[in-house]
Amino acid sequence: MAQLPLDLGHLPALGREDFLVAASNEAAVKWLERWPDWPRPALALYGPPGSGKTHLAHVFAARVRATGAATVFIDPAALDVAVLPNLVGASRTVVVDEAARAPEQALLHLYNLVAEQRGHLLIVASEPPARWPIALADLRSRLLAAPAVTVNAPDDALLGAVLVKLFADRQVTVAADVIAYLVTRIERSFAAARTAVAALDAAALAEKRAITTPFARRVLKL
C-alpha cells in the first residue's frame, strides 16, 4: 500500500544568497542594487510568470531592511485612496506585485505619496507599463518615465540550478542526470520547475522511492 504523504509544506528560501544571478536576470539585479539611486521614484520589474520576479522583489525588500528602512508589500486589490497613508505608513519603499491589476486612481495616489515622502515604488508585472491599457494620463506619464527592466525566462544553466535549489529546499538530493533530464523536458519557467519538483517529491514520499530519471519520466509523463 502506498504511503499517503502529509502536505506539511516547505520553506522556500528567499534570501539574496539563495537568488541565482544569470544573464536572464542580471540587468534587473543591477537596477535593484542601485537603490536608492534610482532616477525616478518608481522602477518597473516585469517578466513572464515563474521567471523569479517575486523572489527578486523579496530580495530587494531584504536589502532595504538591512539599511534600517522599512518596506511594505501591498496587494493591488487592497489599494484604495482612502487607506493609502495607513498602508504605506513610514515605509521607505513600497512593492506592488501584479501591479497591472491595481486601480489606476489608487496607483497614481500611491506613486505621488511615495514620491512626496522621498521613497521608492517597485512595481512588478508580467508586462512593462508601456503595454498596459492605462486610461489615466497622469498615471501613464509617470509610469512611462520610470525605468522598466525585464526578468527573462531562465536558460538551461539557470533552470538546472533552480531545480537543484528547489529540491534542496525540500531536503531532497537528486543525481545530475535527473536534473539534465528535467531541464530538457519541462516548460522553461520557474513555475514549471516548482510544479515538477513538488510532484516528484510527493510521489517519492508516497512510494518511498528515490527520484531517478525513469521515476521522473513515469511520474511526470515526459
PyMOL commands that set and color helices and strands:
alter all, ss='L'
color gray80, all
select helices_A, chain A and resi 16-18+26-33+53-66+76-78+81-88+99-101+104-116+129-131+137-145+156-169+176-183+190-207+213-220
alter helices_A, ss='H'
color red, helices_A
select strands_A, chain A and resi 42-46+71-73+93-96+120-125+148-150
alter strands_A, ss='S'
color yellow, strands_A
deselect
rebuild
show_as cartoon
